[in-house]
Amino acid sequence: MKQETRKEEIIKTAARLFKEKGYSAVTMRDLAKAMGIKAASLYNHINSKQEILKEIIISLAEEFTRGISIIKSSEKPCIEKLNEIVALHVSIASKNTYGMASLNNDWMHLEEQLPYYLELRTNYENEFRNILKEGIKKNEIIDSDVEVLLFSILSTLRSLYLWIPKKEDLNSEELTSHLSSILINGINK
């Protein structure tokens, strides 16, 4: 297993602090204290708190974008694509709950990278929307308001970072299966 670099350790610790206190409330001193080093030592590895936030959010947004691009381009039925989107969210959220908190709560604090992030998010949502539209067109899913479908599914998936840490015995495959069943197939008996 690859050993974590000091920069990766700083980013991981910062993501935890951002989730606990909020990005605006965390200082570089707080981060240094949490790592047990002097604040000046942080600058040997990272230039600013903004750089840390960018690393956290942009890397996750790009991971989601790559994932949905692969899913969208497959020849699979739309229902399977939707199941894969659920799996993508479970996988990323379960590996990085702290980073997901920043992605959901701190994105507006991005400075130079904000337009790029918003472009990634818009493209992701459009790809998701297009899969839903295709599913309706092919009569694979109910003919319902696409925006309501998108909102309903994405709201749950985007909040996984809140729920996953409370599950000590989390099985990602089981969670994906249960979520897919409920979000995609509904709760009708």
C-alpha positions in Angstrom: 0.0 0.0 0.0 1.3 3.5 -1.0 2.4 5.5 2.0 0.6 8.9 2.4 2.8 11.9 1.6 3.0 14.8 4.1 0.9 17.0 1.7 -1.8 14.3 1.5 -1.8 14.1 5.3 -2.2 17.9 5.6 -5.1 17.8 3.1 -6.8 14.9 4.9 -6.5 16.6 8.3 -7.7 19.9 6.9 -10.8 18.1 5.4 -11.6 16.7 8.8 -11.3 20.1 10.4 -13.3 21.8 7.7 -16.1 19.3 8.3 -16.0 19.8 12.1 -15.7 23.6 12.2 -16.4 24.8 8.7 -13.8 26.1 6.2 -14.1 29.8 7.4 -13.5 29.0 11.0 -10.3 26.9 10.4 -7.0 28.7 10.5 -3.6 27.4 9.3 -2.6 27.5 13.1 -5.5 25.1 13.8 -4.3 22.8 11.1 -0.7 22.9 12.3 -1.9 22.2 15.9 -4.0 19.2 14.7 -0.9 17.9 13.0 1.4 18.6 15.9 3.7 20.9 13.9 4.5 24.6 13.7 2.3 26.6 11.3 5.4 27.7 9.3 6.1 24.1 8.6 2.8 23.7 6.7 4.1 26.1 4.1 6.8 23.7 3.1 4.1 21.5 1.7 1.1 23.7 0.9 0.8 27.4 -0.1 -2.5 28.3 1.5 -5.8 27.2 3.0 -7.4 28.0 -0.4 -5.0 25.6 -2.1 -6.1 22.9 0.3 -9.7 23.5 -0.3 -9.1 23.5 -4.1 -7.3 20.1 -3.8 -10.1 18.6 -1.8 -13.1 19.9 -3.9 -11.7 19.8 -7.4 -10.2 16.3 -7.1 -13.6 15.0 -5.9 -15.5 16.9 -8.6 -13.2 15.6 -11.3 -13.6 12.0 -9.9 -17.4 12.3 -10.2 -17.1 13.8 -13.7 -14.9 10.9 -14.9 -17.2 8.4 -13.3 -20.4 9.7 -14.9 -18.7 10.1 -18.2 -17.8 6.4 -18.3 -21.3 5.5 -17.1 -23.0 7.6 -19.7 -20.9 6.3 -22.6 -21.7 2.7 -21.9 -24.3 0.8 -23.9 -26.1 -0.4 -20.8 -29.8 0.2 -20.1 -30.5 3.4 -18.2 -31.6 1.6 -15.1 -28.1 0.0 -14.9 -26.5 3.4 -15.5 -28.5 4.8 -12.6 -27.4 1.9 -10.4 -23.8 2.6 -11.3 -24.3 6.3 -10.4 -25.5 5.2 -7.0 -22.4 2.9 -6.7 -20.2 5.8 -7.7 -21.5 8.0 -5.0 -21.3 5.3 -2.3 -17.8 4.5 -3.3 -16.5 8.1 -3.3 -18.4 9.1 -0.1 -17.4 6.0 1.9 -13.7 6.6 1.0 -13.8 10.4 1.7 -16.6 11.6 4.0 -14.5 14.6 5.1 -13.8 15.7 1.6 -17.4 15.2 0.6 -18.4 17.6 3.5 -16.2 20.2 1.9 -17.5 19.5 -1.6 -21.1 20.0 -0.3 -20.6 22.8 2.2 -17.5 24.8 1.3 -17.5 24.9 -2.5 -18.6 28.6 -2.5 -15.3 29.5 -0.8 -13.3 28.5 -3.8 -11.8 31.6 -5.4 -10.1 31.2 -8.8 -11.3 27.7 -9.1 -15.0 28.4 -8.5 -16.0 28.8 -12.2 -14.2 25.5 -13.0 -15.9 23.7 -10.2 -19.3 25.1 -11.2 -18.7 23.9 -14.8 -17.8 20.4 -13.5 -21.0 20.3 -11.3 -23.2 21.6 -14.1 -21.8 19.0 -16.6 -22.3 16.2 -14.0 -25.9 17.2 -13.4 -26.5 17.5 -17.2 -25.1 14.0 -17.8 -27.3 12.6 -15.0 -30.3 14.5 -16.3 -29.6 13.1 -19.8 -29.5 9.6 -18.5 -32.9 10.2 -16.8 -34.4 11.6 -20.0 -33.1 8.7 -22.0 -34.6 6.3 -19.5 -38.0 8.0 -19.9 -37.7 8.1 -23.7 -36.9 4.3 -23.8 -39.7 3.6 -21.3 -37.3 2.2 -18.7 -38.3 4.6 -16.0 -41.5 6.5 -15.2 -42.4 9.5 -17.3 -42.1 12.1 -14.5 -40.6 15.5 -14.1 -36.9 15.0 -14.7 -35.9 17.8 -12.4 -37.8 16.2 -9.5 -36.2 12.9 -10.2 -32.8 14.4 -10.4 -33.3 16.4 -7.2 -34.7 13.4 -5.3 -31.9 11.0 -6.2 -29.0 13.6 -5.9 -30.2 15.0 -2.6 -29.9 11.5 -1.0 -26.6 10.7 -2.7 -25.0 14.1 -1.8 -25.8 13.6 1.8 -24.3 10.2 2.2 -21.2 11.8 3.9 -23.4 12.6 6.9 -24.9 9.1 7.3 -21.9 6.8 6.4 -19.7 7.7 9.4 -22.5 6.6 11.7 -22.4 3.1 10.3 -19.4 1.2 11.8 -20.2 -2.0 9.9 -20.8 -0.4 6.5 -20.8 -2.8 3.6 -20.6 -0.6 0.4 -22.1 -3.2 -1.8 -25.1 -3.8 0.4 -25.6 0.0 0.8 -25.4 0.4 -3.0 -27.9 -2.3 -3.5 -30.4 -1.0 -0.9 -30.1 2.6 -2.1 -30.5 1.6 -5.7 -33.6 -0.4 -4.8 -35.2 2.5 -2.9 -34.1 5.4 -5.1 -34.6 3.7 -8.5 -37.3 1.1 -7.9 -39.2 3.0 -5.2 -40.9 1.8 -2.1 -44.1 0.3 -3.5 -44.8 -3.2 -2.3 
